[in-house]
Amino acid sequence: MTMDLNDLREKIHQGGGPKRIEKQHQKGKMTARERIEFLLDKKSFVELNTFVTHQNPDLGELPGEGVVTGYGTINSKMVYIFAQDFTVSGGALGKMHAQKICNVMDLAAQSGCPIIGLNDSGGARIQEGVDSLHGYGEIFYRNTIFSGVIPQISVIMGPCAGGAVYSPAITDFILMSRDTSQMFITGPEVIKSVTGEKVNFQELGGADVHSSLSGVAHLVGDNERATLNLLKKLLRYIPQNNLEVPAKMGFTRPRKKASAVVPKNPNQGYDVVELIESIVDDTSFLEIHKGFAKNAVVGFATMEGNVVGVVANQPKFMAGCLDIDSSDKIARFVRFLDSFNIPLLTFVDVPGYLPGVGQEHQGIIRHGAKVLYSYADATIPKITVVVRKGYGGSFVAMGSKALKADMVYAWPQSEIAVMGPKGAVNILYKEELKNLNKQEQEIKRDELLKKYIDKFANPFVAASKGMVDEVINPDETRDYILNSLMLLAKKQTSKPSKKHGNIPL
């Protein structure tokens, strides 16, 4: 007897059945379908490939192949989506499971829509052997060729192990849910047997680890609903594809004054997030990678409703120096902005690259070069504001005129030079100071510092050479940026013909 269509659908919709669904709920997790229902606009989801099934008689029934796929809208914007169903064989990936995911990825690229993956899987389906591995490879390939074409966002909603972690790693953004999601190549038991190290799932690959230490996760929610709400917020700042620009939003002007944020003492720290918030539209700043490489800040905001990407040095941490992690963080974000036509706004307060044997041996040269490459390669509107310090190679890296920033503005108190005044004076006048007593040295050093600042370390010298377009008062910054954005709205540029460049990875 042929099963009724509605009965068959209902059976598949039940996934692994009531007991496994209840077990999922006990862990503080929603089911795949509950996640989709919460995330997408009401009644907008259209399921695809509902009846696809594996071809292995030894596996038994796996409703929906352990993954729900389809399309719908989020805030009226079309997206394609797949959600792995942990209640069906732990969400393990097999040949047909992968085929369902690949199908919606292809449709997303053809339609010019974001693709969202809700990942909750123990990894490859061992019973299908190399077919599972090939399935992962097909997904990785699409992640790669669609990179920079459509936004790809991964939400980790449970375990994500082995080969399963590499697809999210290629996508543009990874969101994790605190306490219920983990990512790792090899689990705690394997690590214990091979290296003897004892570690639990959260310590090894939890949301806090990946959002602060490894830099794998970009945004973290306290629970699944909070994480999905973060995804909804993120999507507001992102266009549908690389041929569009983000939609304009409503806005209100900032309430703070920029001049009230930055101390007059150049050695006193401040929170650059407060400075950003004093210039962009009120409450519009969404920080990305907040817990990772805190000496740099990146995120999205709006200026009179138009989306911009923001990069800034953070004087609160390590005096805003560039190091290995912050270089990776900045370069990756700039590459995303350039892929999807989002103007780049940079706030510079950088004393240099972080010195140290560890940084040198771990490759600060290679990692720091990523910042140079990403800024130079970007063709989006690039507007830079030198707030305070801009020294040496780090100044060049942070959106300088030499890297083809369209507009570079500087505040009057900013210092732009090869190095800081104190260090420069100690080097340039070492012999002159050596023969003086301590009191005489202090008097002479103050005199030489003033001389050096007047001659080198001020924005007017850089402005006289065309490296700064205008020296502006802090409270004029928003207006200058808005005018620049309007001027550069239809910017066009061309680069030499090539297959692609070779970024120093």
C-alpha positions, -999 to +999 in steps of 0.1 A: +000+000+000+014+034-010+019+058+020-001+090+019+021+120+010+012+139+042+019+109+064+053+104+048+062+140+052+051+139+089+073+108+095+103+126+080+095+157+100+097+137+132+134+130+125+148+105+149+115+103+168+101+117+201+128+102+224+157+117+205+139+150+201+134+151+239+171+142+245+180+172+222+157+195+242+173+183+275+207+195+262+192+230+257+192+225+220+164+229+194+158+205+166+169+213+131+133+222+121+127+243+152+159+263+144+147+270+109+113+280+121+128+304+147+153+319+122+132+324+091+102+347+086+069+330+096+057+305+070+084+315+045+104+282+045+101+260+015+117+226+019+137+209-009+147+172-013+126+161+015+125+125+003+161+120-006+176+089+011+208+069+013+214+038-008+230+017+019+207-012+030+227-017+062+219+017+076+181+014+080+158+044+078+174+078+082+145+103+078+155+132+056+191+119+054+198+137+087+197+172+071+168+197+063+174+219+033+154+246+015+150+283+013+130+312+028+133+347+040+149+365+070+136+400+074+122+396+039+156+388+024+158+355+005+183+329+019+191+293+013+196+271+043+206+237+055+202+224+091+218+192+102+195+170+123+213+155+153+184+133+161+190+113+130+223+093+133+239+122+151+236+144+120+264+123+105+272+132+069+269+106+041+268+108+003+231+118-001+233+141+030+261+160+013+242+160-020+213+178-004+236+204+010+254+209-023+221+213-041+211+243-020+246+258-022+243+256-060+209+272-060+221+299-037+249+308-060+227+307-091+201+329-073+226+353-058+214+347-022+233+340+011+237+304+021+234+296+058+245+263+074+232+252+109+258+227+118+251+199+144+270+168+134+293+142+148+312+141+115+315+117+086+291+086+084+316+059+090+294+032+074+296+050+041+334+051+040+350+072+013+316+083+000+313+105+031+348+119+026+340+127-010+308+144+001+328+167+024+351+174-005+322+185-027+310+209+000+345+223+005+348+229-033+316+249-034+326+269-002+357+279-021+344+287-056+314+306-041+336+326-017+333+363-026+302+355-047+275+350-021+278+354+017+283+321+034+275+319+071+280+289+095+262+286+128+276+259+150+247+245+171+262+213+185+293+192+180+313+199+148+341+174+145+367+161+121+361+170+085+329+188+095+349+218+108+365+227+075+334+238+057+326+264+083+363+275+084+361+284+047+328+304+051+327+341+058+314+341+094+311+315+121+286+319+150+287+296+180+263+290+209+279+291+243+278+257+262+261+238+235+285+240+205+320+227+200+345+226+171+376+204+170+395+182+146+401+154+170+381+149+202+392+147+238+395+109+238+417+108+207+439+136+221+442+117+254+452+085+237+478+101+214+493+129+235+482+121+271+465+155+275+433+156+294+407+181+282+369+183+280+348+193+251+343+229+261+380+234+270+391+219+237+367+235+213+339+255+230+326+289+220+347+308+245+379+291+233+372+298+196+360+334+202+390+344+223+420+321+217+418+306+182+398+333+165+377+307+147+343+321+159+332+356+150+301+359+171+289+340+202+254+338+217+245+327+252+221+302+239+207+290+206+180+317+203+205+344+211+229+331+185+202+329+158+192+365+167+228+376+162+227+360+128+196+380+119+214+411+130+245+403+110+225+397+079+212+433+080+247+446+072+255+422+043+243+424+007+227+394-011+257+389-033+289+405-048+269+425-074+248+443-048+253+467-019+238+464+015+203+478+019+200+512+035+187+513+071+170+539+093+193+558+116+198+584+143+228+606+148+254+597+175+249+613+209+286+616+220+312+641+207+344+626+193+365+652+210+353+640+244+366+604+239+403+607+232+425+621+260+449+649+254+478+629+269+491+608+240+502+580+264+468+577+281+445+548+269+409+550+258+383+527+243+382+531+206+348+515+205+335+547+222+352+568+195+336+547+168+302+551+184+307+589+186+310+590+148+288+563+133+250+562+135+237+557+171+236+520+182+246+508+148+280+494+156+281+456+155+316+444+166+329+412+150+356+390+167+351+410+199+370+386+222+399+378+198+430+400+193+415+428+214+443+452+203+423+457+171+385+463+166+365+454+135+328+455+128+299+469+109+281+502+113+260+526+093+266+562+084+232+579+077+218+544+072+245+533+047+265+503+058+303+507+063+330+483+077+351+497+105+387+488+114+405+504+143+435+500+166+425+496+202+447+516+227+431+498+256+451+466+247+488+464+240+487+502+232+470+493+199+501+476+185+496+452+155+506+416+162+501+383+145+464+377+156+453+413+150+469+413+116+449+382+107+417+396+121+421+429+102+431+413+069+403+388+069+377+415+076+390+439+049+389+410+024+353+404+032+343+441+029+361+443-005+343+411-017+309+426-010+312+463-018+311+476+017+331+509+022+360+507+047+365+532+075+398+530+094+407+547+127+445+548+132+462+549+166+491+525+162+526+528+177+540+499+157+541+462+152+545+443+186+582+437+193+594+404+207+612+371+199+580+352+200+563+374+175+593+373+151+597+335+153+559+329+149+559+350+117+549+386+124+565+395+090+543+371+071+511+378+091+517+416+092+521+415+054+485+403+052+473+437+064+493+455+037+481+431+010+444+433+020+444+471+021+463+475-011+442+450-030+409+464-019+390+486-044+361+497-023+360+533-009+387+535+017+386+564+042+412+567+070+413+589+101+446+592+119+434+599+155+466+599+174+497+578+167+508+566+133+543+552+134+565+534+110+553+504+089+522+500+110+510+534+098+515+525+062+496+492+067+466+508+083+450+523+052+476+549+043+477+570+011+505+548-002+481+518-002+456+539-022+433+551+005+409+575-012+408+600+017+431+603+047+422+627+074+442+635+106+434+651+139+456+681+149+472+662+178+481+631+157+518+621+154+528+607+120+564+596+118+589+568+113+589+562+150+578+579+183+595+611+193+612+597+225+627+568+207+638+589+177+655+615+199+673+588+219+687+574+186+693+607+167+709+626+195+726+597+215+761+612+214+748+647+222+730+636+253+757+612+265+781+638+277+755+657+298+746+652+335+711+639+344+695+673+349+710+687+317+699+656+298+662+661+308+663+698+297+680+690+265+658+660+257+626+681+262+641+707+238+650+680+212+616+664+216+598+696+207+622+701+178+615+666+165+577+669+168+577+702+150+599+689+122+586+653+118+559+640+141+528+661+133+501+658+107+509+690+090+542+676+077+524+646+062+497+670+048+523+692+032+535+661+012+500+650+002+500+619+025+471+635+045+442+651+026+431+673+054+438+680+090+404+682+107+390+689+142+377+658+159+341+669+160+342+674+122+351+638+116+316+625+109+308+652+084+340+647+065+334+609+064+298+614+052+309+638+024+336+613+014+312+584+013+289+604-010+318+614-032+330+578-035+297+561-039+303+554-076+340+548-073+355+528-101+390+514-104+410+489-124+438+465-116+462+446-139+447+415-155+456+383-136+441+351-124+445+361-087+472+374-064+491+354-039+483+368-005+509+359+022+490+333+041 
